[in-house]
Amino acid sequence: MLLQTGPCLRWFDGRVPIGYEAVRQRARGETMTAANGGPAAGGLVVVIDHGVHGDVALERAVLEPLGFEVVDTRARGLDVEEGFALAVDEGAVAVVAGPIIRLDRAHQERLRGCRAIVRYGVGLDNVDLASAADLGIAVGNVPEYGHEEISNHAIALLLALHRRLFQFDRGVRAGGEGTPPIETISRLSECTLGLVGLGRIGQRVAVKARAFEMRVIGVDPTLTPPEAAALGVTLVDLDTLLRESDCVSLHVPLTGETRHMIDERAIGLMRPQAGLINIGRGGLVDEAALVRALEAGRLMGAALDVTEIEPLPAGNPLLDAPNVILTPHVAWVSKPALEELRRRTAEVVARLVGEP
């Protein structure tokens, strides 16, 4: 969980702080109060953009016993901007958001008395962190969820690319035409996987790839060579990784430095029969450059769980590009992961608003 207060960044493990006392249960139609009859211990928490499915029952189960009132704006039929306006008008102490609304400075300055913005999930690219620091609004996320699902999804895409499943599927539907020549398909254990980012998920992908006896190389400025070696990974620089990998998989956040890190130049360094996997953030890849490379046969294929615009609009060139596997930002998806995400998000709200 990322907590931003002023210019400092601190990391917590996402647990609810010890010492919270349960206050009276919220009764239908009542104003929430503490046990002593004073103001609500927590305040109003407004969910303006789930980014996930279902109601907010799990969030309420965590927050209401602590004195918070949780408003689900989607259940009220409000869009994200209408939901945000409700948070402003009602003086929410916390706003919970998914990836859709951009919580920039203009939005944040309207939040009088708001103490926390919490994102469902890991990414914070739709939240202006500098503005939040200036305004004294804590910002939280949930990095500790869905690691098994996301790493499994990466491996599934790796296998689909390597075995050319998209081409074989298309060939069967076309009566046998267009299947890849056998000599273009290598043995997986003789291939190199390049991991850009070796955080929680990247490390899990590395271990699973090593189970297939792949050579794994990686780029991560925070990992030491001995730590990488313990995972069976050799650290290299990015250019070396691009040149030597049979498949490149992206596992880094979207920042000013990583935006379009896979651009025309980077693709030009990759092997002609290499594949590209992106389950990080859509903005990591220059999609126009990727489409050009695929159309020219410069890359074997790409598997993308994330794109710069989600969902992809009709007519987007990726939809017609050859040898592309597209999944709709579902690498994290499973029933247990969803429940974990919603519970942890609520716990982060309690932690941040409870900070002195």
C-alpha positions in Angstrom: 0.0 0.0 0.0 1.4 3.4 -1.0 0.8 6.2 1.5 1.6 9.6 0.3 1.5 12.4 2.9 3.2 15.7 1.9 6.4 15.1 -0.1 7.2 11.8 1.5 6.3 8.3 0.3 6.0 5.4 2.7 5.1 1.8 2.3 2.8 -0.2 4.5 1.6 -3.8 4.3 -2.1 -2.8 4.0 -3.2 -4.1 7.4 -5.9 -2.2 9.3 -4.2 -0.5 12.2 -4.6 -2.0 15.7 -6.8 -0.1 18.1 -9.9 0.6 16.0 -13.0 0.1 18.1 -16.3 -1.1 16.5 -19.0 1.5 16.9 -22.7 1.1 16.6 -24.0 -0.6 13.5 -25.3 1.6 10.8 -29.1 1.6 11.0 -31.3 2.3 8.0 -31.8 6.0 7.5 -29.7 7.0 10.6 -26.8 9.4 10.6 -23.8 7.6 11.6 -22.5 8.4 15.0 -19.9 7.0 17.4 -20.9 5.1 20.4 -20.8 8.2 22.6 -23.3 10.0 20.3 -20.7 12.2 18.7 -19.7 12.5 15.1 -19.1 9.4 13.0 -15.7 7.8 13.9 -14.9 7.4 10.2 -16.9 9.6 7.9 -18.2 9.2 4.4 -16.4 7.0 1.9 -17.5 7.4 -1.7 -16.9 4.7 -4.3 -16.9 6.6 -7.6 -15.4 4.0 -10.0 -15.1 0.4 -9.1 -13.0 -0.9 -11.9 -14.3 -4.2 -10.5 -17.5 -6.2 -10.6 -20.2 -6.5 -8.0 -21.5 -4.4 -5.1 -19.6 -3.0 -2.2 -20.7 -5.5 0.5 -17.2 -6.6 1.3 -16.0 -3.0 1.6 -19.0 -2.2 3.9 -18.2 -5.3 6.0 -14.8 -3.8 6.7 -15.6 -0.2 7.0 -19.0 0.2 8.6 -18.0 -1.4 12.0 -15.3 1.2 12.2 -17.8 4.0 11.8 -17.6 4.7 8.1 -20.6 5.1 5.8 -19.9 3.7 2.3 -21.8 5.1 -0.7 -21.8 3.1 -3.9 -22.4 5.7 -6.6 -22.7 3.1 -9.4 -25.6 1.5 -7.5 -27.2 5.0 -7.6 -26.9 5.1 -11.4 -24.3 7.8 -11.4 -21.4 8.0 -13.8 -17.9 8.7 -12.5 -18.1 12.5 -12.7 -21.5 12.5 -11.1 -20.2 10.2 -8.4 -17.2 12.5 -7.9 -19.6 15.5 -7.6 -21.4 13.6 -4.8 -18.1 13.1 -3.0 -17.5 16.8 -3.2 -21.0 17.9 -2.1 -21.2 15.4 0.8 -17.6 16.1 2.1 -16.3 12.6 1.7 -13.2 11.8 3.9 -12.1 9.2 1.3 -12.7 8.5 -2.4 -12.2 5.0 -3.8 -11.6 4.9 -7.5 -10.8 2.5 -10.3 -8.9 3.4 -13.4 -11.5 5.3 -15.4 -11.6 8.8 -13.8 -8.5 11.0 -13.9 -8.0 12.4 -10.4 -6.0 15.4 -11.5 -5.3 18.6 -9.6 -8.5 20.2 -10.8 -10.5 17.3 -9.3 -8.5 17.1 -6.1 -8.8 20.8 -5.3 -12.6 20.4 -5.1 -12.3 17.8 -2.4 -12.6 19.8 0.8 -11.8 17.7 3.9 -10.9 14.6 1.9 -8.1 12.7 3.6 -7.5 9.8 1.2 -7.8 8.7 -2.4 -7.5 4.9 -2.7 -7.2 3.0 -6.0 -8.6 -0.4 -6.6 -5.5 -2.3 -7.7 -1.9 -1.3 -8.2 -1.8 1.4 -10.8 -1.7 5.1 -9.8 -1.3 6.5 -13.3 -4.7 8.2 -13.1 -3.9 10.0 -9.8 -1.8 13.2 -9.7 0.5 12.3 -6.9 2.3 15.7 -6.8 -1.1 17.5 -6.4 -2.2 15.1 -3.7 1.1 15.8 -1.8 0.6 19.5 -2.1 -3.0 19.2 -0.8 -2.2 16.8 2.0 -4.3 14.0 0.6 -3.0 10.5 1.3 -2.9 8.2 -1.7 -3.2 4.4 -1.4 -3.2 1.4 -3.7 -3.3 -2.4 -3.3 -0.2 -4.1 -4.7 -0.7 -7.3 -2.7 -3.4 -9.1 -4.6 -3.8 -11.4 -7.6 -0.2 -12.3 -8.0 -0.9 -15.9 -8.7 -3.5 -15.0 -11.4 -1.4 -12.4 -13.1 1.7 -14.5 -13.3 -0.3 -17.4 -14.6 -1.9 -15.2 -17.2 1.6 -14.1 -18.3 2.6 -17.7 -18.7 -0.6 -18.6 -20.5 0.2 -15.8 -23.0 3.8 -16.9 -23.3 2.7 -20.4 -24.2 0.1 -19.2 -26.6 2.6 -17.1 -28.4 5.3 -19.7 -28.4 3.1 -22.4 -29.7 1.5 -20.0 -32.3 -2.0 -20.9 -31.1 -3.5 -17.8 -32.7 -2.1 -18.9 -36.1 -3.1 -22.5 -35.8 -6.6 -21.5 -34.7 -6.9 -19.2 -37.6 -5.6 -21.8 -40.0 -8.1 -24.4 -38.9 -10.9 -21.9 -39.4 -9.5 -21.1 -42.9 -9.4 -24.8 -44.0 -5.7 -25.3 -43.2 -4.4 -22.1 -44.8 -2.0 -19.8 -43.0 -0.6 -22.2 -40.4 3.0 -21.4 -39.4 5.9 -23.5 -40.9 7.1 -26.1 -38.5 10.7 -24.9 -38.8 9.7 -21.5 -37.3 8.7 -23.1 -34.0 11.4 -23.6 -31.5 11.6 -25.7 -28.3 10.5 -23.7 -25.3 13.4 -25.0 -23.1 15.8 -23.6 -25.7 14.3 -20.1 -25.5 15.1 -17.0 -23.5 12.4 -15.0 -21.7 13.2 -11.4 -20.9 11.4 -9.9 -18.0 11.3 -6.1 -17.7 10.6 -5.6 -14.1 11.2 -8.2 -11.3 8.8 -7.1 -8.6 6.3 -9.4 -7.0 4.7 -10.5 -10.2 7.9 -10.6 -12.4 9.5 -12.8 -9.8 6.6 -15.3 -9.9 6.8 -15.3 -13.7 10.5 -16.0 -13.5 10.1 -19.0 -11.3 7.3 -20.5 -13.4 9.3 -19.9 -16.6 12.3 -21.7 -15.1 10.0 -24.7 -14.5 9.8 -25.0 -18.3 13.7 -24.9 -18.3 13.7 -21.5 -20.0 16.7 -19.2 -19.7 15.4 -16.1 -18.0 17.0 -12.7 -18.1 15.7 -9.5 -16.5 16.0 -5.8 -15.9 15.3 -4.3 -12.5 17.2 -1.5 -10.8 16.1 -2.5 -7.3 17.3 -6.2 -7.5 20.9 -7.2 -6.8 22.6 -9.9 -8.9 22.6 -12.4 -6.0 18.9 -11.9 -5.5 18.2 -12.4 -9.2 20.4 -15.4 -9.3 18.4 -17.0 -6.5 15.4 -16.8 -8.8 17.3 -18.3 -11.7 17.5 -14.9 -13.4 20.5 -13.1 -15.0 20.4 -9.4 -14.8 21.2 -7.5 -18.0 20.6 -4.0 -19.4 17.5 -3.3 -21.4 19.1 -3.3 -24.8 20.8 -6.7 -24.1 17.4 -8.1 -23.0 15.7 -6.9 -26.1 18.4 -8.4 -28.4 18.6 -11.8 -26.6 15.0 -12.6 -25.7 12.7 -14.8 -27.7 9.8 -13.2 -25.7 9.8 -10.0 -23.8 7.3 -9.6 -20.9 6.6 -6.2 -19.3 6.0 -6.0 -15.5 6.7 -2.3 -14.6 4.5 0.6 -13.6 3.7 3.4 -16.0 5.7 6.5 -15.3 7.2 9.3 -17.3 10.3 7.2 -17.7 8.6 4.0 -18.8 5.9 5.5 -21.1 6.5 4.0 -24.6 9.6 2.3 -23.4 8.8 -0.3 -26.2 9.0 2.1 -29.1 10.3 1.9 -32.7 13.9 1.8 -31.5 13.2 -0.9 -28.9 11.3 -3.1 -31.3 14.1 -2.7 -33.8 16.4 -4.3 -31.3 14.2 -7.4 -30.9 14.6 -10.6 -32.8 12.3 -11.0 -35.8 10.7 -14.1 -34.4 10.3 -12.6 -30.9 7.0 -12.1 -29.1 5.9 -9.3 -26.8 3.7 -9.6 -23.7 2.2 -6.7 -21.9 0.2 -7.2 -18.7 1.6 -4.0 -17.0 0.1 -0.8 -18.4 -0.9 0.0 -22.0 1.2 3.1 -22.1 4.4 1.1 -21.8 4.1 0.2 -25.5 4.0 2.6 -28.5 1.0 0.8 -30.1 1.4 2.5 -33.5 5.0 1.3 -33.7 3.9 -2.2 -32.6 1.2 -2.4 -35.2 3.7 -1.4 -37.9 6.2 -4.0 -36.8 3.5 -6.7 -36.8 2.2 -5.7 -40.2 5.8 -5.8 -41.6 6.4 -9.2 -40.0 9.1 -7.6 -37.9 7.8 -9.5 -34.8 6.3 -12.9 -34.5 3.4 -11.7 -32.4 2.1 -9.8 -29.3 -0.1 -10.6 -26.4 -1.7 -7.7 -24.7 -3.9 -7.7 -21.6 -3.7 -3.9 -21.4 -3.9 -1.1 -24.0 -3.6 2.6 -23.9 -7.3 3.0 -24.4 -9.6 0.6 -22.6 -11.8 -0.8 -23.8 -10.4 -0.6 -27.4 -12.7 1.4 -29.6 -14.0 0.1 -32.9 -11.5 0.7 -35.6 -8.4 0.6 -33.4 -5.5 -0.7 -35.5 -4.7 -3.4 -32.9 -8.0 -5.1 -33.6 -6.9 -5.8 -37.2 -3.2 -6.2 -36.7 -1.9 -9.7 -37.5 -0.8 -12.2 -34.8 -2.1 -10.3 -31.8 -3.8 -11.9 -28.8 -6.0 -9.4 -26.8 -7.5 -9.9 -23.4 -9.5 -7.2 -21.7 -7.4 -6.3 -18.6 -8.3 -9.6 -16.9 -4.9 -11.0 -15.9 -5.8 -10.5 -12.3 -9.3 -12.1 -12.5 -10.6 -14.8 -10.2 -13.2 -14.9 -7.6 -10.7 -15.1 -4.7 -8.6 -12.3 -6.2 -11.6 -10.0 -6.5 -12.6 -10.6 -2.9 -9.0 -10.0 -1.8 -8.8 -6.8 -3.8 -12.1 -5.4 -2.4 -11.2 -6.3 1.2 -7.7 -4.9 1.0 -8.9 -1.7 -0.6 -11.3 -1.1 2.3 -8.5 -1.9 4.8 -6.3 0.7 3.1 -9.1 3.3 3.4 -9.3 2.6 7.2 -5.5 2.8 7.5 -5.1 6.1 5.7 -8.1 7.9 7.2 -7.0 6.6 10.6 -3.5 8.1 10.2 -3.0 11.0 12.6 
